[in-house]
Amino acid sequence: MRHLKFAVVLFIVTTLIGCASVPKTNDPAKKLEYANELAGEEHRPIPAEKLIQEAIMIYSDRQDDDGLAMAYRTYGMFFRSAAVLIWRKYYKKYGFLEVEASFDNRFNNSIDFFKKAESIYLKQDRLDKLRDVYLHMGITYKVAEYIDSACKFYKKSKEKDKEYLQTNPGQISDIPNNFNSYQEYIDQHLTSLMC
């Protein structure tokens, strides 16, 4: 009985600390922005997941497919984040707000949410967004050590970039620093995996 009380108190304290100093907003886009910061830079995944779920609910109620796809993408990135890895003991014991998720299947959940975003972007024929989702699917598969799948999605990302640039002449793809083109960026991923 004493251990149960301690566990309940620990859970409450951890949750309160995790939620401390989280900005309040009703704007789902801001919720996702804060979630990215919390899960990324601050390694505070507990309040981040809550914000993501709130954003999904708002976008679903509004029937806002663009927002919903963005929220799904954010949730996909959340499940493979370093913050979740750092908090693995917590997640192994208490799980996630997403009922189907567990620490051991978090990469599957990451892919599932990217697939939800992909489904929306396919309907909208958003080549630029598909390029991004496929890149993140490749990253998730790489982290999960499914190299063949990582290669497949990096290549799909590269193909969508080519299609995007052909149908949108004059547009420039977003690329990380130190690269001259998106193609060069993806080629580095492919080369590092020996695809």
MODELLER restraints for C-alpha pairs under 7 A, 6 or more apart:
rsr = mdl.restraints
at = mdl.atoms
rsr.add(forms.Gaussian(group=physical.xy_distance, feature=features.Distance(at['CA:18:A'], at['CA:44:A']), mean=6.23, stdev=0.5))
rsr.add(forms.Gaussian(group=physical.xy_distance, feature=features.Distance(at['CA:18:A'], at['CA:46:A']), mean=5.86, stdev=0.5))
rsr.add(forms.Gaussian(group=physical.xy_distance, feature=features.Distance(at['CA:18:A'], at['CA:47:A']), mean=5.82, stdev=0.5))
rsr.add(forms.Gaussian(group=physical.xy_distance, feature=features.Distance(at['CA:19:A'], at['CA:47:A']), mean=5.18, stdev=0.5))
rsr.add(forms.Gaussian(group=physical.xy_distance, feature=features.Distance(at['CA:25:A'], at['CA:31:A']), mean=6.81, stdev=0.5))
rsr.add(forms.Gaussian(group=physical.xy_distance, feature=features.Distance(at['CA:28:A'], at['CA:55:A']), mean=4.48, stdev=0.5))
rsr.add(forms.Gaussian(group=physical.xy_distance, feature=features.Distance(at['CA:28:A'], at['CA:58:A']), mean=6.59, stdev=0.5))
rsr.add(forms.Gaussian(group=physical.xy_distance, feature=features.Distance(at['CA:31:A'], at['CA:51:A']), mean=5.37, stdev=0.5))
rsr.add(forms.Gaussian(group=physical.xy_distance, feature=features.Distance(at['CA:31:A'], at['CA:52:A']), mean=6.69, stdev=0.5))
rsr.add(forms.Gaussian(group=physical.xy_distance, feature=features.Distance(at['CA:31:A'], at['CA:55:A']), mean=6.24, stdev=0.5))
rsr.add(forms.Gaussian(group=physical.xy_distance, feature=features.Distance(at['CA:32:A'], at['CA:51:A']), mean=6.60, stdev=0.5))
rsr.add(forms.Gaussian(group=physical.xy_distance, feature=features.Distance(at['CA:32:A'], at['CA:52:A']), mean=5.85, stdev=0.5))
rsr.add(forms.Gaussian(group=physical.xy_distance, feature=features.Distance(at['CA:32:A'], at['CA:55:A']), mean=6.77, stdev=0.5))
rsr.add(forms.Gaussian(group=physical.xy_distance, feature=features.Distance(at['CA:32:A'], at['CA:71:A']), mean=6.72, stdev=0.5))
rsr.add(forms.Gaussian(group=physical.xy_distance, feature=features.Distance(at['CA:32:A'], at['CA:74:A']), mean=6.99, stdev=0.5))
rsr.add(forms.Gaussian(group=physical.xy_distance, feature=features.Distance(at['CA:35:A'], at['CA:48:A']), mean=4.14, stdev=0.5))
rsr.add(forms.Gaussian(group=physical.xy_distance, feature=features.Distance(at['CA:35:A'], at['CA:49:A']), mean=6.93, stdev=0.5))
rsr.add(forms.Gaussian(group=physical.xy_distance, feature=features.Distance(at['CA:35:A'], at['CA:51:A']), mean=5.96, stdev=0.5))
rsr.add(forms.Gaussian(group=physical.xy_distance, feature=features.Distance(at['CA:35:A'], at['CA:52:A']), mean=6.43, stdev=0.5))
rsr.add(forms.Gaussian(group=physical.xy_distance, feature=features.Distance(at['CA:38:A'], at['CA:44:A']), mean=4.95, stdev=0.5))
rsr.add(forms.Gaussian(group=physical.xy_distance, feature=features.Distance(at['CA:38:A'], at['CA:45:A']), mean=6.24, stdev=0.5))
rsr.add(forms.Gaussian(group=physical.xy_distance, feature=features.Distance(at['CA:38:A'], at['CA:48:A']), mean=5.59, stdev=0.5))
rsr.add(forms.Gaussian(group=physical.xy_distance, feature=features.Distance(at['CA:39:A'], at['CA:45:A']), mean=4.70, stdev=0.5))
rsr.add(forms.Gaussian(group=physical.xy_distance, feature=features.Distance(at['CA:39:A'], at['CA:48:A']), mean=5.83, stdev=0.5))
rsr.add(forms.Gaussian(group=physical.xy_distance, feature=features.Distance(at['CA:39:A'], at['CA:78:A']), mean=6.58, stdev=0.5))
rsr.add(forms.Gaussian(group=physical.xy_distance, feature=features.Distance(at['CA:39:A'], at['CA:81:A']), mean=6.88, stdev=0.5))
rsr.add(forms.Gaussian(group=physical.xy_distance, feature=features.Distance(at['CA:39:A'], at['CA:83:A']), mean=5.61, stdev=0.5))
rsr.add(forms.Gaussian(group=physical.xy_distance, feature=features.Distance(at['CA:40:A'], at['CA:83:A']), mean=6.78, stdev=0.5))
rsr.add(forms.Gaussian(group=physical.xy_distance, feature=features.Distance(at['CA:43:A'], at['CA:83:A']), mean=4.43, stdev=0.5))
rsr.add(forms.Gaussian(group=physical.xy_distance, feature=features.Distance(at['CA:44:A'], at['CA:83:A']), mean=6.40, stdev=0.5))
rsr.add(forms.Gaussian(group=physical.xy_distance, feature=features.Distance(at['CA:45:A'], at['CA:83:A']), mean=5.82, stdev=0.5))
rsr.add(forms.Gaussian(group=physical.xy_distance, feature=features.Distance(at['CA:45:A'], at['CA:84:A']), mean=6.20, stdev=0.5))
rsr.add(forms.Gaussian(group=physical.xy_distance, feature=features.Distance(at['CA:52:A'], at['CA:71:A']), mean=6.41, stdev=0.5))
rsr.add(forms.Gaussian(group=physical.xy_distance, feature=features.Distance(at['CA:52:A'], at['CA:75:A']), mean=6.56, stdev=0.5))
rsr.add(forms.Gaussian(group=physical.xy_distance, feature=features.Distance(at['CA:55:A'], at['CA:71:A']), mean=6.58, stdev=0.5))
rsr.add(forms.Gaussian(group=physical.xy_distance, feature=features.Distance(at['CA:56:A'], at['CA:68:A']), mean=5.88, stdev=0.5))
rsr.add(forms.Gaussian(group=physical.xy_distance, feature=features.Distance(at['CA:56:A'], at['CA:71:A']), mean=5.88, stdev=0.5))
rsr.add(forms.Gaussian(group=physical.xy_distance, feature=features.Distance(at['CA:59:A'], at['CA:67:A']), mean=5.79, stdev=0.5))
rsr.add(forms.Gaussian(group=physical.xy_distance, feature=features.Distance(at['CA:59:A'], at['CA:68:A']), mean=5.36, stdev=0.5))
rsr.add(forms.Gaussian(group=physical.xy_distance, feature=features.Distance(at['CA:60:A'], at['CA:68:A']), mean=6.59, stdev=0.5))
rsr.add(forms.Gaussian(group=physical.xy_distance, feature=features.Distance(at['CA:65:A'], at['CA:120:A']), mean=6.72, stdev=0.5))
rsr.add(forms.Gaussian(group=physical.xy_distance, feature=features.Distance(at['CA:69:A'], at['CA:117:A']), mean=4.33, stdev=0.5))
rsr.add(forms.Gaussian(group=physical.xy_distance, feature=features.Distance(at['CA:69:A'], at['CA:120:A']), mean=6.29, stdev=0.5))
rsr.add(forms.Gaussian(group=physical.xy_distance, feature=features.Distance(at['CA:72:A'], at['CA:113:A']), mean=5.11, stdev=0.5))
rsr.add(forms.Gaussian(group=physical.xy_distance, feature=features.Distance(at['CA:72:A'], at['CA:114:A']), mean=6.29, stdev=0.5))
rsr.add(forms.Gaussian(group=physical.xy_distance, feature=features.Distance(at['CA:72:A'], at['CA:116:A']), mean=6.45, stdev=0.5))
rsr.add(forms.Gaussian(group=physical.xy_distance, feature=features.Distance(at['CA:72:A'], at['CA:117:A']), mean=5.53, stdev=0.5))
rsr.add(forms.Gaussian(group=physical.xy_distance, feature=features.Distance(at['CA:73:A'], at['CA:113:A']), mean=6.33, stdev=0.5))
rsr.add(forms.Gaussian(group=physical.xy_distance, feature=features.Distance(at['CA:73:A'], at['CA:114:A']), mean=5.39, stdev=0.5))
rsr.add(forms.Gaussian(group=physical.xy_distance, feature=features.Distance(at['CA:73:A'], at['CA:117:A']), mean=5.93, stdev=0.5))
rsr.add(forms.Gaussian(group=physical.xy_distance, feature=features.Distance(at['CA:75:A'], at['CA:110:A']), mean=6.89, stdev=0.5))
rsr.add(forms.Gaussian(group=physical.xy_distance, feature=features.Distance(at['CA:75:A'], at['CA:113:A']), mean=6.35, stdev=0.5))
rsr.add(forms.Gaussian(group=physical.xy_distance, feature=features.Distance(at['CA:76:A'], at['CA:109:A']), mean=6.93, stdev=0.5))
rsr.add(forms.Gaussian(group=physical.xy_distance, feature=features.Distance(at['CA:76:A'], at['CA:110:A']), mean=3.91, stdev=0.5))
rsr.add(forms.Gaussian(group=physical.xy_distance, feature=features.Distance(at['CA:76:A'], at['CA:111:A']), mean=6.31, stdev=0.5))
rsr.add(forms.Gaussian(group=physical.xy_distance, feature=features.Distance(at['CA:76:A'], at['CA:113:A']), mean=5.00, stdev=0.5))
rsr.add(forms.Gaussian(group=physical.xy_distance, feature=features.Distance(at['CA:76:A'], at['CA:114:A']), mean=5.47, stdev=0.5))
rsr.add(forms.Gaussian(group=physical.xy_distance, feature=features.Distance(at['CA:77:A'], at['CA:110:A']), mean=6.47, stdev=0.5))
rsr.add(forms.Gaussian(group=physical.xy_distance, feature=features.Distance(at['CA:79:A'], at['CA:106:A']), mean=5.46, stdev=0.5))
rsr.add(forms.Gaussian(group=physical.xy_distance, feature=features.Distance(at['CA:79:A'], at['CA:107:A']), mean=6.43, stdev=0.5))
rsr.add(forms.Gaussian(group=physical.xy_distance, feature=features.Distance(at['CA:79:A'], at['CA:109:A']), mean=6.69, stdev=0.5))
rsr.add(forms.Gaussian(group=physical.xy_distance, feature=features.Distance(at['CA:79:A'], at['CA:110:A']), mean=5.16, stdev=0.5))
rsr.add(forms.Gaussian(group=physical.xy_distance, feature=features.Distance(at['CA:80:A'], at['CA:106:A']), mean=6.76, stdev=0.5))
rsr.add(forms.Gaussian(group=physical.xy_distance, feature=features.Distance(at['CA:80:A'], at['CA:107:A']), mean=6.03, stdev=0.5))
rsr.add(forms.Gaussian(group=physical.xy_distance, feature=features.Distance(at['CA:80:A'], at['CA:110:A']), mean=6.31, stdev=0.5))
rsr.add(forms.Gaussian(group=physical.xy_distance, feature=features.Distance(at['CA:80:A'], at['CA:140:A']), mean=6.46, stdev=0.5))
rsr.add(forms.Gaussian(group=physical.xy_distance, feature=features.Distance(at['CA:88:A'], at['CA:103:A']), mean=6.72, stdev=0.5))
rsr.add(forms.Gaussian(group=physical.xy_distance, feature=features.Distance(at['CA:91:A'], at['CA:103:A']), mean=5.84, stdev=0.5))
rsr.add(forms.Gaussian(group=physical.xy_distance, feature=features.Distance(at['CA:92:A'], at['CA:102:A']), mean=6.96, stdev=0.5))
rsr.add(forms.Gaussian(group=physical.xy_distance, feature=features.Distance(at['CA:92:A'], at['CA:103:A']), mean=5.67, stdev=0.5))
rsr.add(forms.Gaussian(group=physical.xy_distance, feature=features.Distance(at['CA:95:A'], at['CA:102:A']), mean=5.62, stdev=0.5))
rsr.add(forms.Gaussian(group=physical.xy_distance, feature=features.Distance(at['CA:95:A'], at['CA:103:A']), mean=7.00, stdev=0.5))
rsr.add(forms.Gaussian(group=physical.xy_distance, feature=features.Distance(at['CA:96:A'], at['CA:102:A']), mean=6.56, stdev=0.5))
rsr.add(forms.Gaussian(group=physical.xy_distance, feature=features.Distance(at['CA:101:A'], at['CA:109:A']), mean=6.33, stdev=0.5))
rsr.add(forms.Gaussian(group=physical.xy_distance, feature=features.Distance(at['CA:107:A'], at['CA:140:A']), mean=6.58, stdev=0.5))
rsr.add(forms.Gaussian(group=physical.xy_distance, feature=features.Distance(at['CA:107:A'], at['CA:144:A']), mean=6.54, stdev=0.5))
rsr.add(forms.Gaussian(group=physical.xy_distance, feature=features.Distance(at['CA:111:A'], at['CA:137:A']), mean=6.13, stdev=0.5))
rsr.add(forms.Gaussian(group=physical.xy_distance, feature=features.Distance(at['CA:114:A'], at['CA:133:A']), mean=6.17, stdev=0.5))
rsr.add(forms.Gaussian(group=physical.xy_distance, feature=features.Distance(at['CA:114:A'], at['CA:137:A']), mean=6.67, stdev=0.5))
rsr.add(forms.Gaussian(group=physical.xy_distance, feature=features.Distance(at['CA:118:A'], at['CA:130:A']), mean=6.20, stdev=0.5))
rsr.add(forms.Gaussian(group=physical.xy_distance, feature=features.Distance(at['CA:118:A'], at['CA:133:A']), mean=6.56, stdev=0.5))
rsr.add(forms.Gaussian(group=physical.xy_distance, feature=features.Distance(at['CA:121:A'], at['CA:129:A']), mean=6.55, stdev=0.5))
rsr.add(forms.Gaussian(group=physical.xy_distance, feature=features.Distance(at['CA:121:A'], at['CA:130:A']), mean=6.18, stdev=0.5))
rsr.add(forms.Gaussian(group=physical.xy_distance, feature=features.Distance(at['CA:127:A'], at['CA:160:A']), mean=5.65, stdev=0.5))
rsr.add(forms.Gaussian(group=physical.xy_distance, feature=features.Distance(at['CA:127:A'], at['CA:164:A']), mean=5.36, stdev=0.5))
rsr.add(forms.Gaussian(group=physical.xy_distance, feature=features.Distance(at['CA:128:A'], at['CA:161:A']), mean=6.64, stdev=0.5))
rsr.add(forms.Gaussian(group=physical.xy_distance, feature=features.Distance(at['CA:128:A'], at['CA:164:A']), mean=6.03, stdev=0.5))
rsr.add(forms.Gaussian(group=physical.xy_distance, feature=features.Distance(at['CA:130:A'], at['CA:160:A']), mean=6.73, stdev=0.5))
rsr.add(forms.Gaussian(group=physical.xy_distance, feature=features.Distance(at['CA:131:A'], at['CA:157:A']), mean=4.32, stdev=0.5))
rsr.add(forms.Gaussian(group=physical.xy_distance, feature=features.Distance(at['CA:131:A'], at['CA:158:A']), mean=6.95, stdev=0.5))
rsr.add(forms.Gaussian(group=physical.xy_distance, feature=features.Distance(at['CA:131:A'], at['CA:160:A']), mean=5.08, stdev=0.5))
rsr.add(forms.Gaussian(group=physical.xy_distance, feature=features.Distance(at['CA:131:A'], at['CA:161:A']), mean=5.82, stdev=0.5))
rsr.add(forms.Gaussian(group=physical.xy_distance, feature=features.Distance(at['CA:132:A'], at['CA:157:A']), mean=6.76, stdev=0.5))
rsr.add(forms.Gaussian(group=physical.xy_distance, feature=features.Distance(at['CA:134:A'], at['CA:153:A']), mean=5.24, stdev=0.5))
rsr.add(forms.Gaussian(group=physical.xy_distance, feature=features.Distance(at['CA:134:A'], at['CA:154:A']), mean=6.48, stdev=0.5))
rsr.add(forms.Gaussian(group=physical.xy_distance, feature=features.Distance(at['CA:134:A'], at['CA:156:A']), mean=6.30, stdev=0.5))
rsr.add(forms.Gaussian(group=physical.xy_distance, feature=features.Distance(at['CA:134:A'], at['CA:157:A']), mean=4.99, stdev=0.5))
rsr.add(forms.Gaussian(group=physical.xy_distance, feature=features.Distance(at['CA:135:A'], at['CA:153:A']), mean=6.41, stdev=0.5))
rsr.add(forms.Gaussian(group=physical.xy_distance, feature=features.Distance(at['CA:135:A'], at['CA:154:A']), mean=5.53, stdev=0.5))
rsr.add(forms.Gaussian(group=physical.xy_distance, feature=features.Distance(at['CA:135:A'], at['CA:157:A']), mean=5.42, stdev=0.5))
rsr.add(forms.Gaussian(group=physical.xy_distance, feature=features.Distance(at['CA:137:A'], at['CA:153:A']), mean=6.28, stdev=0.5))
rsr.add(forms.Gaussian(group=physical.xy_distance, feature=features.Distance(at['CA:138:A'], at['CA:149:A']), mean=6.93, stdev=0.5))
rsr.add(forms.Gaussian(group=physical.xy_distance, feature=features.Distance(at['CA:138:A'], at['CA:150:A']), mean=4.09, stdev=0.5))
rsr.add(forms.Gaussian(group=physical.xy_distance, feature=features.Distance(at['CA:138:A'], at['CA:151:A']), mean=6.67, stdev=0.5))
rsr.add(forms.Gaussian(group=physical.xy_distance, feature=features.Distance(at['CA:138:A'], at['CA:153:A']), mean=4.81, stdev=0.5))
rsr.add(forms.Gaussian(group=physical.xy_distance, feature=features.Distance(at['CA:138:A'], at['CA:154:A']), mean=5.28, stdev=0.5))
rsr.add(forms.Gaussian(group=physical.xy_distance, feature=features.Distance(at['CA:139:A'], at['CA:150:A']), mean=6.55, stdev=0.5))
rsr.add(forms.Gaussian(group=physical.xy_distance, feature=features.Distance(at['CA:141:A'], at['CA:147:A']), mean=6.60, stdev=0.5))
rsr.add(forms.Gaussian(group=physical.xy_distance, feature=features.Distance(at['CA:141:A'], at['CA:149:A']), mean=6.10, stdev=0.5))
rsr.add(forms.Gaussian(group=physical.xy_distance, feature=features.Distance(at['CA:141:A'], at['CA:150:A']), mean=4.80, stdev=0.5))
rsr.add(forms.Gaussian(group=physical.xy_distance, feature=features.Distance(at['CA:142:A'], at['CA:150:A']), mean=5.22, stdev=0.5))
rsr.add(forms.Gaussian(group=physical.xy_distance, feature=features.Distance(at['CA:147:A'], at['CA:193:A']), mean=6.95, stdev=0.5))
rsr.add(forms.Gaussian(group=physical.xy_distance, feature=features.Distance(at['CA:151:A'], at['CA:190:A']), mean=6.27, stdev=0.5))
rsr.add(forms.Gaussian(group=physical.xy_distance, feature=features.Distance(at['CA:151:A'], at['CA:195:A']), mean=5.74, stdev=0.5))
rsr.add(forms.Gaussian(group=physical.xy_distance, feature=features.Distance(at['CA:154:A'], at['CA:186:A']), mean=6.41, stdev=0.5))
rsr.add(forms.Gaussian(group=physical.xy_distance, feature=features.Distance(at['CA:154:A'], at['CA:190:A']), mean=6.97, stdev=0.5))
rsr.add(forms.Gaussian(group=physical.xy_distance, feature=features.Distance(at['CA:158:A'], at['CA:183:A']), mean=6.14, stdev=0.5))
rsr.add(forms.Gaussian(group=physical.xy_distance, feature=features.Distance(at['CA:158:A'], at['CA:186:A']), mean=6.47, stdev=0.5))
rsr.add(forms.Gaussian(group=physical.xy_distance, feature=features.Distance(at['CA:165:A'], at['CA:171:A']), mean=6.39, stdev=0.5))
rsr.add(forms.Gaussian(group=physical.xy_distance, feature=features.Distance(at['CA:173:A'], at['CA:182:A']), mean=6.26, stdev=0.5))
rsr.add(forms.Gaussian(group=physical.xy_distance, feature=features.Distance(at['CA:175:A'], at['CA:181:A']), mean=6.35, stdev=0.5))
rsr.add(forms.Gaussian(group=physical.xy_distance, feature=features.Distance(at['CA:175:A'], at['CA:182:A']), mean=5.41, stdev=0.5))
rsr.add(forms.Gaussian(group=physical.xy_distance, feature=features.Distance(at['CA:179:A'], at['CA:185:A']), mean=6.04, stdev=0.5))
